[in-house]
């Protein structure tokens, strides 16, 4: 998605997290959605950032990550390790 939108002059910022979501009518909510949004805010234009939870779950898949350090996520307890998805 990031590469496809660059040609249109759009630099996406994407945050990835996995967890339980709440269905609220036709929308999704809950802490996992909140965390993904907070991770996305910290990504640079054209970058995909993932939580450590995502990185741990895809180990062995061939997806590569670069460490982006620990961050505080507004409204979320504790520090969170974030990783840039490479390639």
PDB file of N, CA, C and O in Angstrom:
ATOM      1  N   UNK A   1       0.824  -1.191   0.000  1.00  0.00           N
ATOM      2  CA  UNK A   1       0.000   0.000   0.000  1.00  0.00           C
ATOM      3  C   UNK A   1       0.863   1.248   0.000  1.00  0.00           C
ATOM      4  O   UNK A   1       0.567   2.223  -0.690  1.00  0.00           O
ATOM      5  N   UNK A   2       1.939   1.208   0.784  1.00  0.00           N
ATOM      6  CA  UNK A   2       2.815   2.378   0.871  1.00  0.00           C
ATOM      7  C   UNK A   2       3.401   2.699  -0.502  1.00  0.00           C
ATOM      8  O   UNK A   2       3.396   3.853  -0.931  1.00  0.00           O
ATOM      9  N   UNK A   3       3.907   1.673  -1.190  1.00  0.00           N
ATOM     10  CA  UNK A   3       4.507   1.880  -2.507  1.00  0.00           C
ATOM     11  C   UNK A   3       3.470   2.320  -3.539  1.00  0.00           C
ATOM     12  O   UNK A   3       3.751   3.187  -4.367  1.00  0.00           O
ATOM     13  N   UNK A   4       2.288   1.738  -3.499  1.00  0.00           N
ATOM     14  CA  UNK A   4       1.238   2.057  -4.471  1.00  0.00           C
ATOM     15  C   UNK A   4       0.772   3.495  -4.347  1.00  0.00           C
ATOM     16  O   UNK A   4       0.447   4.127  -5.353  1.00  0.00           O
ATOM     17  N   UNK A   5       0.733   4.021  -3.138  1.00  0.00           N
ATOM     18  CA  UNK A   5       0.232   5.390  -2.953  1.00  0.00           C
ATOM     19  C   UNK A   5       1.307   6.449  -3.177  1.00  0.00           C
ATOM     20  O   UNK A   5       0.984   7.614  -3.409  1.00  0.00           O
ATOM     21  N   UNK A   6       2.576   6.062  -3.109  1.00  0.00           N
ATOM     22  CA  UNK A   6       3.655   7.034  -3.367  1.00  0.00           C
ATOM     23  C   UNK A   6       3.529   7.640  -4.756  1.00  0.00           C
ATOM     24  O   UNK A   6       3.757   8.836  -4.938  1.00  0.00           O
ATOM     25  N   UNK A   7       3.165   6.815  -5.740  1.00  0.00           N
ATOM     26  CA  UNK A   7       2.993   7.303  -7.108  1.00  0.00           C
ATOM     27  C   UNK A   7       1.883   8.329  -7.240  1.00  0.00           C
ATOM     28  O   UNK A   7       1.846   9.091  -8.206  1.00  0.00           O
ATOM     29  N   UNK A   8       0.986   8.350  -6.281  1.00  0.00           N
ATOM     30  CA  UNK A   8      -0.101   9.330  -6.263  1.00  0.00           C
ATOM     31  C   UNK A   8       0.239  10.557  -5.439  1.00  0.00           C
ATOM     32  O   UNK A   8      -0.583  11.460  -5.287  1.00  0.00           O
ATOM     33  N   UNK A   9       1.464  10.588  -4.903  1.00  0.00           N
ATOM     34  CA  UNK A   9       1.873  11.709  -4.060  1.00  0.00           C
ATOM     35  C   UNK A   9       1.343  11.608  -2.642  1.00  0.00           C
ATOM     36  O   UNK A   9       1.261  12.612  -1.935  1.00  0.00           O
ATOM     37  N   UNK A  10       0.984  10.405  -2.222  1.00  0.00           N
ATOM     38  CA  UNK A  10       0.443  10.189  -0.874  1.00  0.00           C
ATOM     39  C   UNK A  10       1.432   9.339  -0.084  1.00  0.00           C
ATOM     40  O   UNK A  10       1.777   8.231  -0.496  1.00  0.00           O
ATOM     41  N   UNK A  11       1.884   9.860   1.048  1.00  0.00           N
ATOM     42  CA  UNK A  11       2.768   9.105   1.931  1.00  0.00           C
ATOM     43  C   UNK A  11       1.967   8.630   3.130  1.00  0.00           C
ATOM     44  O   UNK A  11       1.626   9.414   4.015  1.00  0.00           O
ATOM     45  N   UNK A  12       1.674   7.345   3.149  1.00  0.00           N
ATOM     46  CA  UNK A  12       0.915   6.773   4.255  1.00  0.00           C
ATOM     47  C   UNK A  12       1.788   6.634   5.497  1.00  0.00           C
ATOM     48  O   UNK A  12       3.005   6.474   5.402  1.00  0.00           O
ATOM     49  N   UNK A  13       1.158   6.695   6.647  1.00  0.00           N
ATOM     50  CA  UNK A  13       1.771   6.369   7.938  1.00  0.00           C
ATOM     51  C   UNK A  13       0.930   5.234   8.491  1.00  0.00           C
ATOM     52  O   UNK A  13      -0.271   5.396   8.712  1.00  0.00           O
ATOM     53  N   UNK A  14       1.556   4.081   8.717  1.00  0.00           N
ATOM     54  CA  UNK A  14       0.783   2.907   9.122  1.00  0.00           C
ATOM     55  C   UNK A  14       1.305   2.369  10.446  1.00  0.00           C
ATOM     56  O   UNK A  14       2.513   2.232  10.643  1.00  0.00           O
ATOM     57  N   UNK A  15       0.378   2.065  11.350  1.00  0.00           N
ATOM     58  CA  UNK A  15       0.694   1.440  12.620  1.00  0.00           C
ATOM     59  C   UNK A  15       0.024   0.080  12.701  1.00  0.00           C
ATOM     60  O   UNK A  15      -1.169  -0.050  12.426  1.00  0.00           O
ATOM     61  N   UNK A  16       0.800  -0.942  13.081  1.00  0.00           N
ATOM     62  CA  UNK A  16       0.265  -2.300  13.188  1.00  0.00           C
ATOM     63  C   UNK A  16       0.329  -2.793  14.626  1.00  0.00           C
ATOM     64  O   UNK A  16       1.343  -2.640  15.306  1.00  0.00           O
ATOM     65  N   UNK A  17      -0.746  -3.373  15.065  1.00  0.00           N
ATOM     66  CA  UNK A  17      -0.819  -4.040  16.363  1.00  0.00           C
ATOM     67  C   UNK A  17      -1.866  -5.134  16.229  1.00  0.00           C
ATOM     68  O   UNK A  17      -2.716  -5.077  15.340  1.00  0.00           O
ATOM     69  N   UNK A  18      -1.812  -6.112  17.091  1.00  0.00           N
ATOM     70  CA  UNK A  18      -2.804  -7.176  17.074  1.00  0.00           C
ATOM     71  C   UNK A  18      -3.324  -7.384  18.490  1.00  0.00           C
ATOM     72  O   UNK A  18      -2.569  -7.360  19.462  1.00  0.00           O
ATOM     73  N   UNK A  19      -4.612  -7.585  18.576  1.00  0.00           N
ATOM     74  CA  UNK A  19      -5.227  -7.810  19.873  1.00  0.00           C
ATOM     75  C   UNK A  19      -6.737  -7.895  19.718  1.00  0.00           C
ATOM     76  O   UNK A  19      -7.271  -7.818  18.612  1.00  0.00           O
ATOM     77  N   UNK A  20      -7.405  -8.054  20.836  1.00  0.00           N
ATOM     78  CA  UNK A  20      -8.866  -8.175  20.828  1.00  0.00           C
ATOM     79  C   UNK A  20      -9.514  -6.838  20.489  1.00  0.00           C
ATOM     80  O   UNK A  20      -9.150  -5.800  21.042  1.00  0.00           O
ATOM     81  N   UNK A  21     -10.471  -6.877  19.584  1.00  0.00           N
ATOM     82  CA  UNK A  21     -11.219  -5.687  19.179  1.00  0.00           C
ATOM     83  C   UNK A  21     -12.684  -5.850  19.582  1.00  0.00           C
ATOM     84  O   UNK A  21     -13.203  -6.963  19.668  1.00  0.00           O
ATOM     85  N   UNK A  22     -13.319  -4.738  19.821  1.00  0.00           N
ATOM     86  CA  UNK A  22     -14.748  -4.720  20.128  1.00  0.00           C
ATOM     87  C   UNK A  22     -15.520  -4.259  18.905  1.00  0.00           C
ATOM     88  O   UNK A  22     -15.167  -3.251  18.293  1.00  0.00           O
ATOM     89  N   UNK A  23     -16.565  -4.981  18.543  1.00  0.00           N
ATOM     90  CA  UNK A  23     -17.428  -4.567  17.438  1.00  0.00           C
ATOM     91  C   UNK A  23     -18.449  -3.587  18.001  1.00  0.00           C
ATOM     92  O   UNK A  23     -19.185  -3.904  18.935  1.00  0.00           O
ATOM     93  N   UNK A  24     -18.481  -2.399  17.422  1.00  0.00           N
ATOM     94  CA  UNK A  24     -19.388  -1.338  17.863  1.00  0.00           C
ATOM     95  C   UNK A  24     -20.201  -0.881  16.659  1.00  0.00           C
ATOM     96  O   UNK A  24     -19.849   0.078  15.973  1.00  0.00           O
ATOM     97  N   UNK A  25     -21.297  -1.596  16.422  1.00  0.00           N
ATOM     98  CA  UNK A  25     -22.085  -1.327  15.218  1.00  0.00           C
ATOM     99  C   UNK A  25     -21.282  -1.755  14.007  1.00  0.00           C
ATOM    100  O   UNK A  25     -20.911  -2.922  13.884  1.00  0.00           O
ATOM    101  N   UNK A  26     -21.009  -0.809  13.102  1.00  0.00           N
ATOM    102  CA  UNK A  26     -20.211  -1.117  11.915  1.00  0.00           C
ATOM    103  C   UNK A  26     -18.746  -0.709  12.099  1.00  0.00           C
ATOM    104  O   UNK A  26     -17.982  -0.690  11.134  1.00  0.00           O
ATOM    105  N   UNK A  27     -18.357  -0.387  13.317  1.00  0.00           N
ATOM    106  CA  UNK A  27     -16.987   0.041  13.613  1.00  0.00           C
ATOM    107  C   UNK A  27     -16.299  -0.932  14.563  1.00  0.00           C
ATOM    108  O   UNK A  27     -16.941  -1.735  15.239  1.00  0.00           O
ATOM    109  N   UNK A  28     -14.970  -0.834  14.590  1.00  0.00           N
ATOM    110  CA  UNK A  28     -14.172  -1.587  15.557  1.00  0.00           C
ATOM    111  C   UNK A  28     -13.608  -0.612  16.579  1.00  0.00           C
ATOM    112  O   UNK A  28     -13.299   0.535  16.254  1.00  0.00           O
ATOM    113  N   UNK A  29     -13.478  -1.077  17.813  1.00  0.00           N
ATOM    114  CA  UNK A  29     -12.912  -0.250  18.861  1.00  0.00           C
ATOM    115  C   UNK A  29     -12.158  -1.116  19.839  1.00  0.00           C
ATOM    116  O   UNK A  29     -11.944  -2.306  19.609  1.00  0.00           O
ATOM    117  N   UNK A  30     -11.758  -0.503  20.932  1.00  0.00           N
ATOM    118  CA  UNK A  30     -11.047  -1.216  21.970  1.00  0.00           C
ATOM    119  C   UNK A  30      -9.588  -0.827  22.036  1.00  0.00           C
ATOM    120  O   UNK A  30      -9.095  -0.062  21.208  1.00  0.00           O
ATOM    121  N   UNK A  31      -8.905  -1.362  23.030  1.00  0.00           N
ATOM    122  CA  UNK A  31      -7.517  -0.996  23.278  1.00  0.00           C
ATOM    123  C   UNK A  31      -6.591  -1.348  22.108  1.00  0.00           C
ATOM    124  O   UNK A  31      -5.678  -0.579  21.806  1.00  0.00           O
ATOM    125  N   UNK A  32      -6.800  -2.473  21.452  1.00  0.00           N
ATOM    126  CA  UNK A  32      -5.936  -2.861  20.326  1.00  0.00           C
ATOM    127  C   UNK A  32      -6.020  -1.849  19.188  1.00  0.00           C
ATOM    128  O   UNK A  32      -5.006  -1.527  18.568  1.00  0.00           O
ATOM    129  N   UNK A  33      -7.207  -1.351  18.912  1.00  0.00           N
ATOM    130  CA  UNK A  33      -7.385  -0.334  17.866  1.00  0.00           C
ATOM    131  C   UNK A  33      -6.694   0.956  18.286  1.00  0.00           C
ATOM    132  O   UNK A  33      -6.043   1.613  17.473  1.00  0.00           O
ATOM    133  N   UNK A  34      -6.838   1.315  19.556  1.00  0.00           N
ATOM    134  CA  UNK A  34      -6.206   2.519  20.097  1.00  0.00           C
ATOM    135  C   UNK A  34      -4.680   2.423  19.977  1.00  0.00           C
ATOM    136  O   UNK A  34      -4.024   3.384  19.574  1.00  0.00           O
ATOM    137  N   UNK A  35      -4.123   1.264  20.327  1.00  0.00           N
ATOM    138  CA  UNK A  35      -2.674   1.072  20.245  1.00  0.00           C
ATOM    139  C   UNK A  35      -2.194   1.194  18.800  1.00  0.00           C
ATOM    140  O   UNK A  35      -1.195   1.864  18.541  1.00  0.00           O
ATOM    141  N   UNK A  36      -2.884   0.565  17.865  1.00  0.00           N
ATOM    142  CA  UNK A  36      -2.495   0.659  16.443  1.00  0.00           C
ATOM    143  C   UNK A  36      -2.510   2.105  15.970  1.00  0.00           C
ATOM    144  O   UNK A  36      -1.621   2.526  15.230  1.00  0.00           O
ATOM    145  N   UNK A  37      -3.511   2.863  16.390  1.00  0.00           N
ATOM    146  CA  UNK A  37      -3.594   4.279  16.004  1.00  0.00           C
ATOM    147  C   UNK A  37      -2.422   5.064  16.579  1.00  0.00           C
ATOM    148  O   UNK A  37      -1.835   5.899  15.890  1.00  0.00           O
ATOM    149  N   UNK A  38      -2.083   4.805  17.823  1.00  0.00           N
ATOM    150  CA  UNK A  38      -0.957   5.504  18.466  1.00  0.00           C
ATOM    151  C   UNK A  38       0.369   5.140  17.809  1.00  0.00           C
ATOM    152  O   UNK A  38       1.237   5.999  17.656  1.00  0.00           O
ATOM    153  N   UNK A  39       0.535   3.887  17.421  1.00  0.00           N
ATOM    154  CA  UNK A  39       1.748   3.465  16.716  1.00  0.00           C
ATOM    155  C   UNK A  39       1.820   4.169  15.360  1.00  0.00           C
ATOM    156  O   UNK A  39       2.889   4.628  14.957  1.00  0.00           O
ATOM    157  N   UNK A  40       0.696   4.256  14.660  1.00  0.00           N
ATOM    158  CA  UNK A  40       0.657   4.939  13.366  1.00  0.00           C
ATOM    159  C   UNK A  40       1.044   6.395  13.447  1.00  0.00           C
ATOM    160  O   UNK A  40       1.705   6.913  12.546  1.00  0.00           O
ATOM    161  N   UNK A  41       0.644   7.066  14.512  1.00  0.00           N
ATOM    162  CA  UNK A  41       0.986   8.483  14.705  1.00  0.00           C
ATOM    163  C   UNK A  41       2.498   8.662  14.802  1.00  0.00           C
ATOM    164  O   UNK A  41       3.029   9.685  14.369  1.00  0.00           O
ATOM    165  N   UNK A  42       3.188   7.684  15.363  1.00  0.00           N
ATOM    166  CA  UNK A  42       4.642   7.774  15.529  1.00  0.00           C
ATOM    167  C   UNK A  42       5.426   7.405  14.271  1.00  0.00           C
ATOM    168  O   UNK A  42       6.632   7.646  14.210  1.00  0.00           O
ATOM    169  N   UNK A  43       4.772   6.830  13.277  1.00  0.00           N
ATOM    170  CA  UNK A  43       5.480   6.440  12.055  1.00  0.00           C
ATOM    171  C   UNK A  43       5.786   7.668  11.205  1.00  0.00           C
ATOM    172  O   UNK A  43       5.059   8.660  11.232  1.00  0.00           O
ATOM    173  N   UNK A  44       6.865   7.579  10.461  1.00  0.00           N
ATOM    174  CA  UNK A  44       7.242   8.642   9.531  1.00  0.00           C
ATOM    175  C   UNK A  44       6.440   8.470   8.239  1.00  0.00           C
ATOM    176  O   UNK A  44       5.906   7.390   7.986  1.00  0.00           O
ATOM    177  N   UNK A  45       6.350   9.519   7.420  1.00  0.00           N
ATOM    178  CA  UNK A  45       5.666   9.362   6.133  1.00  0.00           C
ATOM    179  C   UNK A  45       6.279   8.218   5.326  1.00  0.00           C
ATOM    180  O   UNK A  45       7.496   8.150   5.156  1.00  0.00           O
ATOM    181  N   UNK A  46       5.429   7.329   4.835  1.00  0.00           N
ATOM    182  CA  UNK A  46       5.882   6.188   4.058  1.00  0.00           C
ATOM    183  C   UNK A  46       6.407   5.022   4.878  1.00  0.00           C
ATOM    184  O   UNK A  46       6.956   4.069   4.325  1.00  0.00           O
ATOM    185  N   UNK A  47       6.242   5.090   6.189  1.00  0.00           N
ATOM    186  CA  UNK A  47       6.774   4.053   7.073  1.00  0.00           C
ATOM    187  C   UNK A  47       5.651   3.214   7.682  1.00  0.00           C
ATOM    188  O   UNK A  47       4.563   3.714   7.967  1.00  0.00           O
ATOM    189  N   UNK A  48       5.941   1.932   7.874  1.00  0.00           N
ATOM    190  CA  UNK A  48       5.037   1.029   8.580  1.00  0.00           C
ATOM    191  C   UNK A  48       5.720   0.652   9.881  1.00  0.00           C
ATOM    192  O   UNK A  48       6.784   0.032   9.870  1.00  0.00           O
ATOM    193  N   UNK A  49       5.112   1.023  11.011  1.00  0.00           N
ATOM    194  CA  UNK A  49       5.626   0.653  12.325  1.00  0.00           C
ATOM    195  C   UNK A  49       4.749  -0.441  12.913  1.00  0.00           C
ATOM    196  O   UNK A  49       3.531  -0.441  12.731  1.00  0.00           O
ATOM    197  N   UNK A  50       5.372  -1.363  13.613  1.00  0.00           N
ATOM    198  CA  UNK A  50       4.648  -2.459  14.244  1.00  0.00           C
ATOM    199  C   UNK A  50       5.018  -2.527  15.718  1.00  0.00           C
ATOM    200  O   UNK A  50       6.133  -2.191  16.117  1.00  0.00           O
ATOM    201  N   UNK A  51       4.064  -2.967  16.506  1.00  0.00           N
ATOM    202  CA  UNK A  51       4.342  -3.212  17.919  1.00  0.00           C
ATOM    203  C   UNK A  51       5.176  -4.479  18.053  1.00  0.00           C
ATOM    204  O   UNK A  51       5.248  -5.288  17.127  1.00  0.00           O
ATOM    205  N   UNK A  52       5.800  -4.641  19.206  1.00  0.00           N
ATOM    206  CA  UNK A  52       6.548  -5.857  19.484  1.00  0.00           C
ATOM    207  C   UNK A  52       5.676  -7.099  19.432  1.00  0.00           C
ATOM    208  O   UNK A  52       6.158  -8.190  19.128  1.00  0.00           O
ATOM    209  N   UNK A  53       4.399  -6.937  19.728  1.00  0.00           N
ATOM    210  CA  UNK A  53       3.461  -8.062  19.667  1.00  0.00           C
ATOM    211  C   UNK A  53       3.390  -8.613  18.251  1.00  0.00           C
ATOM    212  O   UNK A  53       3.430  -9.827  18.051  1.00  0.00           O
ATOM    213  N   UNK A  54       3.285  -7.729  17.271  1.00  0.00           N
ATOM    214  CA  UNK A  54       3.235  -8.155  15.865  1.00  0.00           C
ATOM    215  C   UNK A  54       4.548  -8.825  15.481  1.00  0.00           C
ATOM    216  O   UNK A  54       4.546  -9.891  14.865  1.00  0.00           O
ATOM    217  N   UNK A  55       5.660  -8.207  15.838  1.00  0.00           N
ATOM    218  CA  UNK A  55       6.972  -8.771  15.506  1.00  0.00           C
ATOM    219  C   UNK A  55       7.107 -10.189  16.058  1.00  0.00           C
ATOM    220  O   UNK A  55       7.566 -11.091  15.357  1.00  0.00           O
ATOM    221  N   UNK A  56       6.709 -10.383  17.308  1.00  0.00           N
ATOM    222  CA  UNK A  56       6.810 -11.708  17.925  1.00  0.00           C
ATOM    223  C   UNK A  56       5.930 -12.739  17.223  1.00  0.00           C
ATOM    224  O   UNK A  56       6.323 -13.898  17.090  1.00  0.00           O
ATOM    225  N   UNK A  57       4.759 -12.335  16.779  1.00  0.00           N
ATOM    226  CA  UNK A  57       3.828 -13.278  16.159  1.00  0.00           C
ATOM    227  C   UNK A  57       4.220 -13.699  14.747  1.00  0.00           C
ATOM    228  O   UNK A  57       3.777 -14.749  14.280  1.00  0.00           O
ATOM    229  N   UNK A  58       5.037 -12.911  14.057  1.00  0.00           N
ATOM    230  CA  UNK A  58       5.399 -13.265  12.684  1.00  0.00           C
ATOM    231  C   UNK A  58       6.822 -13.810  12.568  1.00  0.00           C
ATOM    232  O   UNK A  58       7.347 -13.948  11.463  1.00  0.00           O
ATOM    233  N   UNK A  59       7.448 -14.121  13.710  1.00  0.00           N
ATOM    234  CA  UNK A  59       8.803 -14.671  13.677  1.00  0.00           C
ATOM    235  C   UNK A  59       8.841 -15.902  12.768  1.00  0.00           C
ATOM    236  O   UNK A  59       7.960 -16.760  12.829  1.00  0.00           O
ATOM    237  N   UNK A  60       9.867 -15.972  11.930  1.00  0.00           N
ATOM    238  CA  UNK A  60      10.007 -17.085  11.000  1.00  0.00           C
ATOM    239  C   UNK A  60       9.300 -16.878   9.676  1.00  0.00           C
ATOM    240  O   UNK A  60       9.399 -17.729   8.792  1.00  0.00           O
ATOM    241  N   UNK A  61       8.589 -15.774   9.513  1.00  0.00           N
ATOM    242  CA  UNK A  61       7.823 -15.529   8.289  1.00  0.00           C
ATOM    243  C   UNK A  61       8.656 -14.897   7.176  1.00  0.00           C
ATOM    244  O   UNK A  61       8.228 -14.853   6.023  1.00  0.00           O
ATOM    245  N   UNK A  62       9.835 -14.413   7.522  1.00  0.00           N
ATOM    246  CA  UNK A  62      10.661 -13.718   6.537  1.00  0.00           C
ATOM    247  C   UNK A  62      10.481 -12.215   6.550  1.00  0.00           C
ATOM    248  O   UNK A  62      11.221 -11.504   5.871  1.00  0.00           O
ATOM    249  N   UNK A  63       9.520 -11.714   7.302  1.00  0.00           N
ATOM    250  CA  UNK A  63       9.347 -10.265   7.441  1.00  0.00           C
ATOM    251  C   UNK A  63      10.486  -9.746   8.308  1.00  0.00           C
ATOM    252  O   UNK A  63      10.776 -10.304   9.366  1.00  0.00           O
ATOM    253  N   UNK A  64      11.126  -8.679   7.853  1.00  0.00           N
ATOM    254  CA  UNK A  64      12.251  -8.109   8.590  1.00  0.00           C
ATOM    255  C   UNK A  64      11.846  -6.810   9.261  1.00  0.00           C
ATOM    256  O   UNK A  64      11.010  -6.064   8.750  1.00  0.00           O
ATOM    257  N   UNK A  65      12.452  -6.548  10.422  1.00  0.00           N
ATOM    258  CA  UNK A  65      12.134  -5.382  11.226  1.00  0.00           C
ATOM    259  C   UNK A  65      13.407  -4.658  11.642  1.00  0.00           C
ATOM    260  O   UNK A  65      14.467  -5.266  11.788  1.00  0.00           O
ATOM    261  N   UNK A  66      13.279  -3.335  11.833  1.00  0.00           N
ATOM    262  CA  UNK A  66      14.348  -2.527  12.417  1.00  0.00           C
ATOM    263  C   UNK A  66      13.829  -1.949  13.723  1.00  0.00           C
ATOM    264  O   UNK A  66      12.717  -1.424  13.786  1.00  0.00           O
ATOM    265  N   UNK A  67      14.637  -2.051  14.754  1.00  0.00           N
ATOM    266  CA  UNK A  67      14.261  -1.563  16.082  1.00  0.00           C
ATOM    267  C   UNK A  67      14.122  -0.041  16.070  1.00  0.00           C
ATOM    268  O   UNK A  67      15.022   0.667  15.621  1.00  0.00           O
ATOM    269  N   UNK A  68      13.005   0.447  16.559  1.00  0.00           N
ATOM    270  CA  UNK A  68      12.774   1.889  16.677  1.00  0.00           C
ATOM    271  C   UNK A  68      12.679   2.332  18.134  1.00  0.00           C
ATOM    272  O   UNK A  68      12.275   3.458  18.423  1.00  0.00           O
ATOM    273  N   UNK A  69      13.058   1.428  19.055  1.00  0.00           N
ATOM    274  CA  UNK A  69      13.147   1.789  20.464  1.00  0.00           C
ATOM    275  C   UNK A  69      11.831   1.709  21.212  1.00  0.00           C
ATOM    276  O   UNK A  69      10.804   1.295  20.673  1.00  0.00           O
ATOM    277  N   UNK A  70      11.892   2.123  22.485  1.00  0.00           N
ATOM    278  CA  UNK A  70      10.713   2.124  23.345  1.00  0.00           C
ATOM    279  C   UNK A  70      10.029   3.477  23.293  1.00  0.00           C
ATOM    280  O   UNK A  70      10.677   4.521  23.211  1.00  0.00           O
ATOM    281  N   UNK A  71       8.712   3.437  23.344  1.00  0.00           N
ATOM    282  CA  UNK A  71       7.912   4.659  23.275  1.00  0.00           C
ATOM    283  C   UNK A  71       6.760   4.581  24.263  1.00  0.00           C
ATOM    284  O   UNK A  71       6.250   3.503  24.567  1.00  0.00           O
ATOM    285  N   UNK A  72       6.365   5.736  24.751  1.00  0.00           N
ATOM    286  CA  UNK A  72       5.135   5.852  25.525  1.00  0.00           C
ATOM    287  C   UNK A  72       4.020   6.121  24.526  1.00  0.00           C
ATOM    288  O   UNK A  72       4.165   6.970  23.647  1.00  0.00           O
ATOM    289  N   UNK A  73       2.921   5.413  24.655  1.00  0.00           N
ATOM    290  CA  UNK A  73       1.762   5.613  23.786  1.00  0.00           C
ATOM    291  C   UNK A  73       0.674   6.281  24.610  1.00  0.00           C
ATOM    292  O   UNK A  73       0.255   5.745  25.636  1.00  0.00           O
ATOM    293  N   UNK A  74       0.218   7.430  24.177  1.00  0.00           N
ATOM    294  CA  UNK A  74      -0.782   8.195  24.919  1.00  0.00           C
ATOM    295  C   UNK A  74      -2.015   7.330  25.219  1.00  0.00           C
ATOM    296  O   UNK A  74      -2.618   6.745  24.320  1.00  0.00           O
ATOM    297  N   UNK A  75      -2.366   7.270  26.498  1.00  0.00           N
ATOM    298  CA  UNK A  75      -3.539   6.518  26.904  1.00  0.00           C
ATOM    299  C   UNK A  75      -3.318   5.020  27.057  1.00  0.00           C
ATOM    300  O   UNK A  75      -4.267   4.274  27.297  1.00  0.00           O
ATOM    301  N   UNK A  76      -2.057   4.570  26.919  1.00  0.00           N
ATOM    302  CA  UNK A  76      -1.738   3.144  27.012  1.00  0.00           C
ATOM    303  C   UNK A  76      -0.664   2.971  28.087  1.00  0.00           C
ATOM    304  O   UNK A  76       0.354   3.662  28.051  1.00  0.00           O
ATOM    305  N   UNK A  77      -0.874   2.064  29.041  1.00  0.00           N
ATOM    306  CA  UNK A  77       0.109   1.920  30.113  1.00  0.00           C
ATOM    307  C   UNK A  77       1.432   1.308  29.660  1.00  0.00           C
ATOM    308  O   UNK A  77       1.468   0.440  28.787  1.00  0.00           O
ATOM    309  N   UNK A  78       2.505   1.774  30.265  1.00  0.00           N
ATOM    310  CA  UNK A  78       3.831   1.196  30.068  1.00  0.00           C
ATOM    311  C   UNK A  78       4.516   1.596  28.775  1.00  0.00           C
ATOM    312  O   UNK A  78       3.890   2.153  27.874  1.00  0.00           O
ATOM    313  N   UNK A  79       5.814   1.305  28.691  1.00  0.00           N
ATOM    314  CA  UNK A  79       6.566   1.553  27.451  1.00  0.00           C
ATOM    315  C   UNK A  79       6.289   0.447  26.432  1.00  0.00           C
ATOM    316  O   UNK A  79       6.002  -0.693  26.798  1.00  0.00           O
ATOM    317  N   UNK A  80       6.378   0.799  25.158  1.00  0.00           N
ATOM    318  CA  UNK A  80       6.119  -0.146  24.068  1.00  0.00           C
ATOM    319  C   UNK A  80       7.301  -0.149  23.107  1.00  0.00           C
ATOM    320  O   UNK A  80       7.736   0.906  22.646  1.00  0.00           O
ATOM    321  N   UNK A  81       7.827  -1.361  22.801  1.00  0.00           N
ATOM    322  CA  UNK A  81       8.869  -1.498  21.793  1.00  0.00           C
ATOM    323  C   UNK A  81       8.228  -1.434  20.411  1.00  0.00           C
ATOM    324  O   UNK A  81       7.257  -2.138  20.135  1.00  0.00           O
ATOM    325  N   UNK A  82       8.774  -0.592  19.554  1.00  0.00           N
ATOM    326  CA  UNK A  82       8.255  -0.456  18.196  1.00  0.00           C
ATOM    327  C   UNK A  82       9.329  -0.820  17.189  1.00  0.00           C
ATOM    328  O   UNK A  82      10.524  -0.655  17.433  1.00  0.00           O
ATOM    329  N   UNK A  83       8.866  -1.324  16.040  1.00  0.00           N
ATOM    330  CA  UNK A  83       9.766  -1.788  14.995  1.00  0.00           C
ATOM    331  C   UNK A  83       9.253  -1.329  13.633  1.00  0.00           C
ATOM    332  O   UNK A  83       8.053  -1.379  13.364  1.00  0.00           O
ATOM    333  N   UNK A  84      10.176  -0.880  12.774  1.00  0.00           N
ATOM    334  CA  UNK A  84       9.818  -0.535  11.395  1.00  0.00           C
ATOM    335  C   UNK A  84       9.821  -1.817  10.571  1.00  0.00           C
ATOM    336  O   UNK A  84      10.748  -2.622  10.662  1.00  0.00           O
ATOM    337  N   UNK A  85       8.791  -1.994   9.779  1.00  0.00           N
ATOM    338  CA  UNK A  85       8.719  -3.127   8.860  1.00  0.00           C
ATOM    339  C   UNK A  85       9.585  -2.779   7.648  1.00  0.00           C
ATOM    340  O   UNK A  85       9.393  -1.737   7.022  1.00  0.00           O
ATOM    341  N   UNK A  86      10.523  -3.640   7.328  1.00  0.00           N
ATOM    342  CA  UNK A  86      11.452  -3.395   6.211  1.00  0.00           C
ATOM    343  C   UNK A  86      11.023  -4.204   4.991  1.00  0.00           C
ATOM    344  O   UNK A  86      10.540  -5.332   5.096  1.00  0.00           O
ATOM    345  N   UNK A  87      11.221  -3.577   3.822  1.00  0.00           N
ATOM    346  CA  UNK A  87      10.959  -4.275   2.559  1.00  0.00           C
ATOM    347  C   UNK A  87       9.540  -4.515   2.386  1.00  0.00           C
ATOM    348  O   UNK A  87       9.131  -5.093   1.379  1.00  0.00           O
TER     349      UNK A  87
END
